[in-house]
């Protein structure tokens, strides 16, 4: 089994605003870092190479990040032990606080490529029902 993750973030500013320029200008670097990280399998992107223009939840300010990894450990290594952590530390500058769960983890078959709709459904399930083998977070990881 592979680990899929979905993360939502509601931008405080339009992506062309100077207040969020550091985030936008480093997307390619962080995405390349993810793709070269051990355990990386796939990430959501459009024709431009990122996911900033992908409509999610009918909200133009809502950004989606979705990827697939070999394990929880390899995802954590990328998130917390690379340059990515420096951008996570600045998220309050660029994104509104979320009042409910904004990310979800789940196990998928190795041959499956998840869709945004599937991942949103898992996030909705997590929000409504809490942690389970179907949809979970880093707080309570379920094994496949």
C-alpha positions as a Markdown table, in Angstrom:
| # | Residue | x | y | z |
|---|---|---|---|---|
| 1 | Unk | 0.0 | 0.0 | 0.0 |
| 2 | Unk | 1.0 | 3.6 | -0.6 |
| 3 | Unk | 0.2 | 6.7 | 1.5 |
| 4 | Unk | -1.8 | 9.4 | -0.1 |
| 5 | Unk | -2.1 | 12.9 | 1.5 |
| 6 | Unk | -4.3 | 15.8 | 0.8 |
| 7 | Unk | -3.7 | 19.3 | 2.3 |
| 8 | Unk | -5.9 | 22.3 | 1.9 |
| 9 | Unk | -4.8 | 25.9 | 2.6 |
| 10 | Unk | -6.9 | 29.1 | 2.3 |
| 11 | Unk | -4.7 | 31.9 | 1.0 |
| 12 | Unk | -4.9 | 35.3 | 2.7 |
| 13 | Unk | -4.0 | 37.0 | -0.6 |
| 14 | Unk | -4.3 | 36.6 | -4.3 |
| 15 | Unk | -1.4 | 34.6 | -5.6 |
| 16 | Unk | -0.1 | 37.7 | -7.5 |
| 17 | Unk | 0.0 | 39.8 | -4.3 |
| 18 | Unk | 3.4 | 40.8 | -2.9 |
| 19 | Unk | 2.5 | 39.5 | 0.5 |
| 20 | Unk | 2.5 | 35.9 | -0.7 |
| 21 | Unk | 5.3 | 36.2 | -3.2 |
| 22 | Unk | 7.9 | 34.2 | -1.2 |
| 23 | Unk | 5.5 | 31.3 | -1.1 |
| 24 | Unk | 4.6 | 31.5 | -4.9 |
| 25 | Unk | 8.2 | 32.1 | -6.0 |
| 26 | Unk | 9.4 | 29.0 | -4.2 |
| 27 | Unk | 6.7 | 26.5 | -5.3 |
| 28 | Unk | 8.9 | 25.1 | -8.1 |
| 29 | Unk | 11.8 | 24.6 | -5.6 |
| 30 | Unk | 9.7 | 22.9 | -3.0 |
| 31 | Unk | 7.9 | 20.7 | -5.6 |
| 32 | Unk | 11.2 | 19.7 | -7.1 |
| 33 | Unk | 12.5 | 18.8 | -3.6 |
| 34 | Unk | 9.4 | 16.6 | -3.0 |
| 35 | Unk | 9.9 | 14.9 | -6.3 |
| 36 | Unk | 13.5 | 14.1 | -5.6 |
| 37 | Unk | 12.8 | 12.9 | -2.0 |
| 38 | Unk | 13.1 | 9.3 | -1.0 |
| 39 | Unk | 9.7 | 7.6 | -1.0 |
| 40 | Unk | 8.0 | 10.2 | -3.3 |
| 41 | Unk | 5.7 | 8.6 | -5.9 |
| 42 | Unk | 3.3 | 11.2 | -7.4 |
| 43 | Unk | 1.9 | 14.7 | -6.9 |
| 44 | Unk | -1.1 | 16.5 | -8.2 |
| 45 | Unk | -0.2 | 19.1 | -10.8 |
| 46 | Unk | -1.8 | 20.8 | -13.8 |
| 47 | Unk | -0.3 | 21.7 | -17.2 |
| 48 | Unk | 1.8 | 24.5 | -15.5 |
| 49 | Unk | 3.5 | 22.0 | -13.2 |
| 50 | Unk | 1.8 | 22.9 | -10.0 |
| 51 | Unk | -1.7 | 22.8 | -8.5 |
| 52 | Unk | -2.4 | 26.4 | -7.7 |
| 53 | Unk | -5.0 | 26.7 | -10.5 |
| 54 | Unk | -6.9 | 23.6 | -9.6 |
| 55 | Unk | -10.4 | 24.5 | -8.4 |
| 56 | Unk | -11.2 | 22.9 | -5.1 |
| 57 | Unk | -14.4 | 23.3 | -3.0 |
| 58 | Unk | -15.5 | 26.1 | -5.3 |
| 59 | Unk | -13.2 | 28.5 | -3.5 |
| 60 | Unk | -10.6 | 30.4 | -5.6 |
| 61 | Unk | -8.5 | 31.1 | -2.5 |
| 62 | Unk | -8.4 | 27.4 | -1.5 |
| 63 | Unk | -5.1 | 25.8 | -2.5 |
| 64 | Unk | -4.8 | 22.0 | -2.8 |
| 65 | Unk | -1.7 | 19.9 | -2.3 |
| 66 | Unk | -1.9 | 16.2 | -3.0 |
| 67 | Unk | 0.8 | 13.5 | -3.2 |
| 68 | Unk | 1.5 | 9.8 | -2.8 |
| 69 | Unk | 4.4 | 8.4 | -0.8 |
| 70 | Unk | 5.8 | 5.0 | 0.0 |
| 71 | Unk | 5.3 | 5.4 | 3.7 |
| 72 | Unk | 4.3 | 7.8 | 6.5 |
| 73 | Unk | 8.0 | 8.0 | 7.4 |
| 74 | Unk | 9.1 | 9.2 | 3.9 |
| 75 | Unk | 6.4 | 11.8 | 3.9 |
| 76 | Unk | 7.4 | 13.0 | 7.4 |
| 77 | Unk | 11.0 | 13.1 | 6.3 |
| 78 | Unk | 10.2 | 15.4 | 3.4 |
| 79 | Unk | 7.8 | 17.6 | 5.5 |
| 80 | Unk | 9.9 | 18.0 | 8.6 |
| 81 | Unk | 13.5 | 17.3 | 7.7 |
| 82 | Unk | 14.0 | 19.3 | 4.5 |
| 83 | Unk | 13.7 | 23.0 | 3.4 |
| 84 | Unk | 9.9 | 22.4 | 3.3 |
| 85 | Unk | 9.8 | 22.8 | 7.1 |
| 86 | Unk | 11.0 | 26.4 | 6.7 |
| 87 | Unk | 7.9 | 27.2 | 4.6 |
| 88 | Unk | 5.6 | 25.3 | 7.0 |
| 89 | Unk | 6.9 | 27.6 | 9.7 |
| 90 | Unk | 5.7 | 30.6 | 7.7 |
| 91 | Unk | 2.2 | 29.4 | 6.9 |
| 92 | Unk | 0.5 | 31.9 | 9.2 |
| 93 | Unk | 1.9 | 34.7 | 7.0 |
| 94 | Unk | 0.2 | 33.4 | 3.9 |
| 95 | Unk | -2.8 | 31.3 | 4.9 |
| 96 | Unk | -5.9 | 31.6 | 7.1 |
| 97 | Unk | -6.2 | 29.4 | 10.1 |
| 98 | Unk | -8.4 | 26.4 | 9.4 |
| 99 | Unk | -11.2 | 25.8 | 11.8 |
| 100 | Unk | -11.4 | 22.0 | 11.1 |
| 101 | Unk | -9.0 | 19.4 | 9.8 |
| 102 | Unk | -7.2 | 20.7 | 6.7 |
| 103 | Unk | -5.3 | 17.5 | 5.8 |
| 104 | Unk | -6.0 | 13.8 | 5.5 |
| 105 | Unk | -3.9 | 10.7 | 5.1 |
| 106 | Unk | -5.1 | 7.4 | 3.7 |
| 107 | Unk | -3.7 | 4.1 | 2.3 |
| 108 | Unk | -4.2 | 3.4 | -1.4 |
| 109 | Unk | -3.4 | 0.5 | -3.7 |
| 110 | Unk | 0.0 | 1.0 | -5.4 |
| 111 | Unk | -1.6 | 1.1 | -8.9 |
| 112 | Unk | -4.2 | 3.7 | -7.9 |
| 113 | Unk | -3.8 | 7.4 | -8.6 |
| 114 | Unk | -6.1 | 9.3 | -6.3 |
| 115 | Unk | -8.4 | 12.1 | -7.4 |
| 116 | Unk | -9.1 | 15.3 | -5.7 |
| 117 | Unk | -12.8 | 14.3 | -5.3 |
| 118 | Unk | -11.7 | 11.0 | -3.5 |
| 119 | Unk | -9.4 | 12.9 | -1.2 |
| 120 | Unk | -12.0 | 15.5 | -0.3 |
| 121 | Unk | -14.4 | 12.7 | 0.5 |
| 122 | Unk | -11.8 | 11.2 | 2.9 |
| 123 | Unk | -11.2 | 14.6 | 4.5 |
| 124 | Unk | -15.0 | 15.1 | 4.9 |
| 125 | Unk | -15.1 | 11.6 | 6.5 |
| 126 | Unk | -12.3 | 12.5 | 8.9 |
| 127 | Unk | -14.0 | 15.7 | 9.9 |
| 128 | Unk | -17.3 | 14.0 | 10.5 |
| 129 | Unk | -16.1 | 10.7 | 12.1 |
| 130 | Unk | -12.6 | 11.3 | 13.4 |
| 131 | Unk | -9.5 | 9.2 | 12.8 |
| 132 | Unk | -10.0 | 5.7 | 11.3 |
| 133 | Unk | -8.2 | 3.4 | 9.0 |
| 134 | Unk | -10.2 | 5.0 | 6.1 |
| 135 | Unk | -9.0 | 8.6 | 6.9 |
| 136 | Unk | -6.4 | 9.7 | 9.5 |
| 137 | Unk | -3.8 | 12.2 | 10.4 |
| 138 | Unk | -0.3 | 12.2 | 11.9 |
| 139 | Unk | -1.9 | 12.2 | 15.3 |
| 140 | Unk | -3.1 | 8.7 | 14.9 |
| 141 | Unk | -1.6 | 6.7 | 12.1 |
| 142 | Unk | -3.2 | 3.5 | 11.0 |
| 143 | Unk | -1.2 | 0.8 | 9.4 |
| 144 | Unk | -2.4 | -0.6 | 6.0 |
